[in-house]
Amino acid sequence: MTEKIEKFKSALAGFKSLPIVITQVDPDAIGSALLLRYIALRSGVNVDIYYCGYFGHPQNRTIYTFYDLSSIMLPIKEMPKEVKSCAIVDSSQINDSRLQGRVIEPAIIIDHHDVDIRLKEKYDENGFVWIDRVGAAATMLAELAFALNIDFLINSMEATLGALAIFNDTKMLINATARDVTAYSKLLEYADKDIFRQLHSYPLPQRYFEHFKDAINNWKIKESRLVTNIGFISSKESDQLSIIADNLIRMPDIQVAVTWGIVDNSSVRVSARCMDPSLSFQDFLRERFGQSSGVKTSTIGVAEGGAFIKLPAGFWSGDDIKGEMLALVKRKMEHLVLDDLEIAEEIEDKELYGSEEFKDSYEIL
Ligand SMILES: [Mn+2]
């Protein structure tokens, strides 16, 4: 750890002002970014946090409103184009479509996701790259803060959101490693327990229940697989797909649950869950949705995955054919999920969705 600390300090010292980038909005990314911000501020370095995506998930919205994060975090489009050197937490992908074409050269990377070896070679040798398999990125940031002897105020925002990050990413500590548990309990000493409780049992908007009703009305079940959709939704509401999928996979006898919606009239977002340990869910989604899909498996046995498919634009879009578009996607999705595909068909689908244009265009889970 001592060597790590020295390397981190020298990487941080390279910045007068540190831009921190998060490529998705979730409690771990938010908590990690705020912990790194706190460490940097306490080390005399200013910080700007930029986020990709939206604060659409009801829990993220609650966090955003409660702590007025609009004054602390800015959408990625606000990041000046000439700024490339930055820190990235809870992700280590540099070529990430979620960055919307922005080129970043991170000098600090702290992440807990598996990383592609080919990507690893691109990292700056002089930078600080720390990737460990723990339950939450916030665990590593907390370890860093405590190793640097940075103290937290009682009821601090950073400690509260750091603890929430670990609690959330480890599914209430079920998937936690010993390091997560230690970091969590240390942060909890400084966390505001009342706020923690409120942010954990966040309110769900009425729209969510309406979408849930649609998901139930529209579901199609064949043997142990379920597929359903919630129709046309805005990108702000699209996180509801994953909450619905999380719930549907809990139905007895369902091994694969897939929910989808047409987001902003322009793409199909898919949230998929799998309980079947004998099925390679990565392959299952790849065969059906090509390179636009991704999976992470939690140790409690539920594989979480998703895909993102762009719909044809221009001539083949518009309000006049919305109904037909929905019916077409529905037919295709039900076929892909419920029917066992022939090998020939799999290849065909790969060509359709897995082409370069759609590569890395997923925004998942
Ligand atoms: Mn995470």
Residues whose N, C-alpha, C, O or C-beta is under 5 A from the ligand:
A	BS01	MN	D28 D90 A136 A137 D169
